[in-house]
Amino acid sequence: MTRFGTAVDAAELGAGLVAAALSAQYRDVQYILPVVLQLAMYASPLAYALKVVPEKWQTLYSLNPLVGLLEAVRWSLLGSAAPPVAAVAYGATVAAGTFVGGAMIFRRAERRFADVL
């Protein structure tokens, strides 16, 4: 994959670590997680490009950290318009923070896994 894909992978791994830790502790997470993933998929430009979003909403829409990263992946694979550097930097920073935070939460919850499971 591209170097932008690795930032998306880091965000996914961080969120997955948090979901795994929560799922081991609280059994209801397995029912809530698919709904949250569906909402996240619709809030991110997976099936459509950023240019489809009306101009007046693009600034608000760009607050989603995956927008810059997914647009960068689309740019590197499909040759579409290059995303703003600030959007990619924002997304990479949030992805790194999600990964580090997810690893910390998982390490802290890992101590209780044997008691819960």
N, C-alpha and C positions, 0 to 999 in steps of 0.2 A: 504494500500500500504506500501511500505518500506520507511525507512527514506530517501533513495535516491530519491524516487518518490516525496517526499515533496519538495525537491530542484527543481525538474523539474516542479512541480506545481507552485512554487513561480516564476520561470522564465516565465511560461505561463501566470500567473496572471499579472505580471508586464508588459509583452508585450501586453496583452489584455487591460489593463488600458490605455496604450499609444494609442493603436489602437482605443479605444472607444473615448478618448478625441480628437484625430485627426479626427475621423469620424464625430463627432458632429460639429466640426469647418469647416472641408472641406469635401464636399460631394463626391469628386472623390476618396477618400480613399477606399470606398466600392468596387471599381472596381480594385484597385491596390492590395489590401490585399490578394485575392486568389492567385495571381501570386507570391507574396512574400512568402506565406505559402507553395506553391508547391516547390519553390526553396529551402526553408529551409528544407523541408522534404527530398529532394534529397541530401542535403549537410550534413544531420545527419544520423547516422547509425540506422535507424528505422527497415528496412526490412533485413538488413545484418549486420554481426558482423564486428568489427574492423579488425579482422584477414584477411578479404577478401581484404582489401586495401593493395596494394604492400608495402613492407617494407620501400622502399625509400621515400614514400609519407606519412607514418604514422605520422611523426613529424609535418608536415604541416597540415595534416588532424586533428590532435589533438588540433590545435588552436581553433577549434569549441568547445565552452564550453559544448555543449550537448553531445559530444562524451563520456567523462568520466562518466557523469551521466547516460546516457542510457546504457553504458556498465555495470555500477554498478547495475542497475535495472535488466539487463539480467543475471548478475552473481547471484543476490539474488533469482530470480525466476526460472531460468533454470539450475543453477549450472555450468555455463561456467567459463572460466578462470577469475580470479579476475583482475579488472582494476588497473592501477597504482594509488597509493594514491594521487600523485601530480595532476593527471588528475581529480580526483573526487573533490579535494580541490579547484582546479581552477574553475571547473564547479559550485560548490556550492557558491563560492565567486561571480562569475559573476551572478548567479541566484539571490543571495541576493541583489546585486547591481541593477539588473534589476527590482526586486520587489520594492525596496525603490525608485528608480528613477521613475518608473511607477506610484507609489502612489503620489509622489510629483508633477509630471506632471498632473495627473488627478485632484488633489486637486486645483492646480493653474487654470486649465481650467474649473473646475466645476463652478466657479463663473460666467462664461459667458454662461453657457448652457441655461439658461432661455432666454437670449437675442437672441441666435442663433436659438434655437428650437422654 
